[in-house]
Amino acid sequence: MATNDKNPDKETPPARKAAPGKAAAKSAPPKESRDKILADARAKQADPLAAIQPKRIALYVGGPVAIVWLIAFLFTGWISKAIAGVLTIAFAVVLWYVWRRLQRTRKVVDIVRGADSAEARKDAIAKLETDFKKDDASAIMAKAQLQMQDDPREALRTLETVKLDKVMPQEADEVRVQRAMVHLMFGETENARELVDRVDIERHKDAKSRATVAAIIAEAWARSGQAKKAVELLDKLTIDKELEDIRPQLLRARAFAYAWANQTKLMKQTLKELQALNPQFLSGFITKKKHPMGVAPRGVHPILEKEAFDMLSRAPGTQRRMEYRRG
């Protein structure tokens, strides 16, 4: 996948000071907001083995095996028993493979979860590189997640090493979504759109995973001319207790979708919800035009940026940190 060679981090000229009365919020810049979201996501990663329910597995696997053997004993001779034995072994192999993958995923999660500083992230990346094969998709995605906080462009290059046709479809979707997220950070909306259009959301049965994927897809659609589709996708999701951990991501996607769909009232309501969670989240809509540490402007609706900027400027605790500029 070719990426945009334009450097979204290109230094902007020093801003001129504004006339009295015109102020730019000097609260948390977008990078700090992004870092907080990434750090929170790492801390809240669930143990993949914790969701396993032995009774359910026994029902799903043991049931079919019991039926196979019941049918086998209805026939005389050894052939039916041999077929049942082969099928039983096949079930056991599948279970072993799934269990092994879950254990490997848990090991990856444990490594990433503790990386709460630059030095810790460096050590975690080294461990991922030594403990897992170079083509292990889960390890590559974890490495990219760690790189994301310090160097998103390097994280993108890491994700691009995954051969999408060699991994499971669901893993390929997860890689596409992560790559799309990085492109959105840099304002490369067309690159993000091309990636999410290849994602099949129906493959993601877990509610939280499905909602996370939907949030990135919706943001990419909204910022590349398909706001109506984005709104329709997000309207299918209810942010309940199960999705509380990813509420900021879903609200961010909704803000973009409502802005580009010209649903200003809903956009403002969504921004207020984000502000109630943490005013820093509003900085993700402020571009380099208003703040030297702002995000790339492509795909950010002017009304959305203005409303987020005004709300952040009025937020308690930010007034004393205002930076006055001449306009």
C-alpha positions as CSV (number, residue, x, y, z in Angstrom):
1,M,0.0,0.0,0.0
2,A,1.5,3.2,-1.1
3,T,1.4,6.0,1.4
4,N,1.3,9.7,1.1
5,D,4.8,11.1,0.9
6,K,3.8,14.5,2.2
7,N,5.0,15.0,5.7
8,P,2.1,15.8,7.9
9,D,4.4,16.8,10.7
10,K,5.9,19.6,8.7
11,E,6.7,22.4,11.0
12,T,4.3,25.3,10.6
13,P,5.5,28.9,10.6
14,P,5.4,30.6,14.1
15,A,1.9,31.9,14.6
16,R,1.5,35.6,14.9
17,K,0.1,37.0,18.1
18,A,-3.6,37.7,18.2
19,A,-5.2,40.9,19.0
20,P,-6.6,41.1,22.6
21,G,-9.7,39.0,22.9
22,K,-8.5,36.4,20.4
23,A,-7.0,33.4,22.0
24,A,-5.9,29.9,21.2
25,A,-6.3,27.2,23.8
26,K,-2.9,26.1,25.1
27,S,-4.2,23.0,26.8
28,A,-3.3,19.5,25.9
29,P,-2.1,19.3,22.3
30,P,-3.5,16.5,20.1
31,K,-0.4,14.4,20.6
32,E,-1.1,14.3,24.3
33,S,-4.7,13.4,23.6
34,R,-3.6,10.6,21.3
35,D,-1.1,9.3,23.9
36,K,-3.7,9.2,26.6
37,I,-6.1,7.2,24.4
38,L,-3.4,4.7,23.4
39,A,-2.2,4.4,27.0
40,D,-5.7,3.8,28.3
41,A,-6.3,1.2,25.5
42,R,-3.2,-0.7,26.5
43,A,-4.2,-0.7,30.2
44,K,-7.7,-2.0,29.5
45,Q,-6.8,-4.8,27.1
46,A,-8.6,-7.9,28.3
47,D,-7.1,-11.3,28.9
48,P,-8.1,-13.3,25.8
49,L,-8.4,-16.5,27.9
50,A,-10.7,-14.8,30.5
51,A,-13.6,-14.9,28.0
52,I,-13.4,-18.7,27.6
53,Q,-16.4,-20.4,29.1
54,P,-15.7,-24.2,29.7
55,K,-19.4,-25.2,29.8
56,R,-20.0,-23.5,26.4
57,I,-16.9,-25.1,24.8
58,A,-18.0,-28.5,26.2
59,L,-21.4,-28.0,24.6
60,Y,-20.1,-26.7,21.2
61,V,-17.4,-29.3,20.9
62,G,-18.5,-32.2,23.1
63,G,-22.0,-32.3,21.6
64,P,-21.0,-32.9,18.0
65,V,-18.4,-35.5,19.1
66,A,-21.0,-37.3,21.1
67,I,-23.4,-37.3,18.2
68,V,-20.7,-38.7,15.9
69,W,-19.9,-41.6,18.2
70,L,-23.7,-42.3,18.7
71,I,-24.1,-42.6,15.0
72,A,-21.0,-44.7,14.8
73,F,-22.3,-47.3,17.2
74,L,-25.6,-47.6,15.3
75,F,-23.6,-49.4,12.6
76,T,-21.7,-52.6,12.9
77,G,-18.1,-53.0,11.8
78,W,-15.0,-51.0,12.4
79,I,-15.3,-48.4,9.6
80,S,-17.9,-46.2,11.4
81,K,-15.8,-46.3,14.6
82,A,-12.6,-45.4,12.6
83,I,-14.4,-42.4,11.0
84,A,-15.6,-41.3,14.4
85,G,-12.1,-41.6,15.8
86,V,-10.6,-39.5,12.9
87,L,-13.2,-36.8,13.4
88,T,-12.5,-36.8,17.2
89,I,-8.8,-36.3,16.5
90,A,-9.6,-33.5,14.1
91,F,-11.7,-31.8,16.8
92,A,-8.9,-32.2,19.3
93,V,-6.4,-30.7,16.8
94,V,-8.6,-27.7,16.2
95,L,-9.0,-27.1,19.9
96,W,-5.3,-27.4,20.5
97,Y,-4.6,-24.9,17.7
98,V,-7.2,-22.4,19.1
99,W,-5.8,-22.8,22.6
100,R,-2.3,-22.2,21.5
101,R,-3.2,-19.1,19.6
102,L,-5.1,-17.7,22.6
103,Q,-2.1,-18.4,24.9
104,R,0.2,-16.6,22.4
105,T,-2.2,-13.7,22.2
106,R,-2.3,-13.5,26.0
107,K,1.5,-13.4,26.1
108,V,1.4,-10.5,23.6
109,V,-1.2,-8.6,25.7
110,D,0.9,-9.0,28.9
111,I,3.9,-7.6,27.2
112,V,2.1,-4.6,25.8
113,R,0.0,-3.8,28.9
114,G,3.1,-3.0,31.0
115,A,4.7,-0.7,28.5
116,D,3.8,2.6,30.2
117,S,7.0,4.6,29.4
118,A,9.3,5.2,26.4
119,E,11.9,2.9,27.9
120,A,9.3,0.2,28.7
121,R,8.0,0.4,25.2
122,K,11.5,-0.1,23.8
123,D,12.0,-3.2,26.0
124,A,8.6,-4.5,25.0
125,I,9.3,-4.1,21.3
126,A,12.6,-6.0,21.8
127,K,10.8,-8.8,23.6
128,L,8.2,-9.1,20.8
129,E,11.0,-9.3,18.2
130,T,12.8,-12.1,20.1
131,D,9.9,-14.1,21.5
132,F,7.8,-14.3,18.4
133,K,8.3,-15.2,14.7
134,K,8.8,-12.3,12.3
135,D,5.5,-13.1,10.5
136,D,3.4,-13.4,13.7
137,A,0.5,-11.0,13.0
138,S,-0.5,-10.5,16.6
139,A,3.1,-9.6,17.6
140,I,3.5,-7.3,14.6
141,M,0.2,-5.5,15.5
142,A,1.4,-5.2,19.2
143,K,4.7,-3.8,18.1
144,A,3.0,-1.2,15.9
145,Q,0.7,-0.3,18.8
146,L,3.8,0.4,20.9
147,Q,5.4,2.4,18.1
148,M,2.3,4.4,17.6
149,Q,2.9,6.6,20.6
150,D,6.4,7.7,19.7
151,D,6.4,7.3,15.9
152,P,3.1,6.6,14.1
153,R,4.8,6.6,10.7
154,E,7.1,3.8,11.8
155,A,4.1,2.0,13.2
156,L,2.5,2.2,9.8
157,R,5.6,0.7,8.1
158,T,5.5,-2.1,10.6
159,L,1.9,-2.9,9.9
160,E,2.6,-2.9,6.2
161,T,4.9,-5.9,6.6
162,V,1.9,-8.1,7.4
163,K,1.1,-10.2,4.3
164,L,-2.7,-9.8,4.4
165,D,-3.3,-12.8,2.1
166,K,-1.3,-15.1,4.5
167,V,-3.2,-14.4,7.7
168,M,-6.7,-15.2,8.9
169,P,-9.4,-12.9,7.4
170,Q,-10.3,-11.4,10.8
171,E,-6.6,-10.6,11.5
172,A,-6.3,-9.1,8.1
173,D,-9.2,-6.8,8.9
174,E,-7.6,-5.8,12.2
175,V,-4.4,-4.8,10.4
176,R,-6.3,-2.8,7.8
177,V,-8.1,-1.0,10.5
178,Q,-4.9,-0.2,12.4
179,R,-3.3,1.1,9.2
180,A,-6.4,3.2,8.4
181,M,-6.2,4.7,11.9
182,V,-2.6,5.9,11.3
183,H,-3.5,7.3,7.9
184,L,-6.3,9.2,9.6
185,M,-3.9,10.7,12.1
186,F,-1.9,12.1,9.2
187,G,-5.0,13.3,7.3
188,E,-4.5,10.7,4.6
189,T,-8.2,10.1,4.3
190,E,-8.2,8.4,0.9
191,N,-5.6,5.9,2.0
192,A,-7.8,5.1,5.1
193,R,-10.9,4.8,3.0
194,E,-9.3,2.4,0.6
195,L,-8.3,0.1,3.5
196,V,-11.6,0.2,5.4
197,D,-13.6,-0.5,2.3
198,R,-12.0,-4.0,2.3
199,V,-13.0,-4.8,5.8
200,D,-15.9,-7.1,6.4
201,I,-17.4,-6.0,9.7
202,E,-19.6,-9.1,9.8
203,R,-16.5,-11.2,10.5
204,H,-16.2,-9.5,13.9
205,K,-18.7,-11.1,16.3
206,D,-17.3,-9.8,19.6
207,A,-19.2,-6.7,20.5
208,K,-16.2,-4.6,21.6
209,S,-14.1,-5.7,18.6
210,R,-16.9,-5.0,16.2
211,A,-17.5,-1.5,17.7
212,T,-13.8,-0.6,17.5
213,V,-13.7,-1.6,13.9
214,A,-16.9,0.3,13.2
215,A,-15.5,3.5,14.8
216,I,-12.5,3.5,12.5
217,I,-14.5,2.6,9.4
218,A,-17.1,5.3,10.2
219,E,-14.4,8.0,10.7
220,A,-12.7,7.1,7.4
221,W,-16.0,7.2,5.6
222,A,-17.1,10.5,7.2
223,R,-13.8,12.2,6.3
224,S,-13.8,11.0,2.7
225,G,-17.3,11.9,1.5
226,Q,-19.5,9.1,2.9
227,A,-20.9,10.8,6.0
228,K,-24.4,9.3,5.5
229,K,-23.0,5.7,5.5
230,A,-20.9,6.6,8.5
231,V,-23.9,7.8,10.5
232,E,-26.0,4.7,9.5
233,L,-23.2,2.4,10.7
234,L,-22.7,4.2,14.0
235,D,-26.5,4.4,14.6
236,K,-26.5,0.6,14.8
237,L,-24.3,0.8,17.9
238,T,-25.5,1.5,21.4
239,I,-22.8,2.7,23.8
240,D,-23.7,0.5,26.7
241,K,-21.6,-0.8,29.7
242,E,-19.9,-3.4,27.5
243,L,-18.6,-0.6,25.2
244,E,-17.8,1.9,27.9
245,D,-14.0,1.5,27.4
246,I,-14.2,2.6,23.8
247,R,-16.7,5.4,24.3
248,P,-14.2,8.1,23.3
249,Q,-13.4,6.4,20.0
250,L,-17.1,6.0,19.1
251,L,-17.9,9.5,20.1
252,R,-15.0,10.8,18.0
253,A,-16.3,9.0,15.0
254,R,-19.8,10.3,15.6
255,A,-18.6,13.8,15.8
256,F,-16.9,13.6,12.4
257,A,-19.9,11.8,10.9
258,Y,-22.5,14.3,12.2
259,A,-20.4,17.2,11.1
260,W,-20.0,16.1,7.5
261,A,-23.7,15.0,7.4
262,N,-24.6,18.6,8.4
263,Q,-26.3,17.3,11.7
264,T,-24.8,20.2,13.7
265,K,-27.0,19.8,16.7
266,L,-26.0,16.1,17.2
267,M,-22.4,17.1,16.5
268,K,-22.4,19.6,19.4
269,Q,-24.1,17.1,21.7
270,T,-21.4,14.6,20.9
271,L,-18.6,17.1,21.6
272,K,-20.2,17.9,25.0
273,E,-20.2,14.2,25.8
274,L,-16.5,14.0,24.9
275,Q,-15.7,17.1,26.9
276,A,-17.5,15.6,29.9
277,L,-15.2,12.5,29.6
278,N,-12.0,14.6,29.2
279,P,-11.6,18.0,27.5
280,Q,-8.3,16.7,26.0
281,F,-10.4,14.6,23.6
282,L,-11.5,17.9,21.9
283,S,-8.0,18.7,20.8
284,G,-8.2,15.8,18.3
285,F,-10.4,18.1,16.1
286,I,-8.1,21.1,16.2
287,T,-5.8,21.4,13.2
288,K,-2.5,23.0,12.6
289,K,-4.3,26.1,11.4
290,K,-5.2,26.9,15.0
291,H,-2.5,25.2,17.0
292,P,1.1,24.4,15.9
293,M,0.7,20.9,17.4
294,G,-2.7,20.3,15.8
295,V,-3.8,17.5,13.5
296,A,-3.6,17.5,9.8
297,P,-6.6,19.5,8.5
298,R,-7.8,17.2,5.7
299,G,-11.1,15.7,6.6
300,V,-11.8,18.0,9.6
301,H,-15.0,19.9,9.1
302,P,-14.5,23.7,9.8
303,I,-17.6,23.9,11.9
304,L,-16.5,20.8,13.9
305,E,-13.1,22.4,14.5
306,K,-14.5,25.8,15.5
307,E,-17.0,24.3,18.0
308,A,-14.3,22.0,19.6
309,F,-11.9,24.9,19.8
310,D,-14.4,27.2,21.4
311,M,-15.5,24.5,23.9
312,L,-11.9,23.8,24.8
313,S,-11.1,27.5,25.2
314,R,-14.1,27.8,27.6
315,A,-13.3,24.6,29.6
316,P,-12.6,25.1,33.3
317,G,-8.9,25.3,34.0
318,T,-7.9,26.4,30.5
319,Q,-8.5,30.1,30.8
320,R,-5.4,30.7,32.7
321,R,-3.4,28.8,30.1
322,M,-4.5,30.9,27.1
323,E,-2.0,31.9,24.5
324,Y,-2.8,35.3,23.0
325,R,-1.9,35.9,19.3
326,R,-2.3,38.8,17.0
327,G,-4.6,38.0,14.2
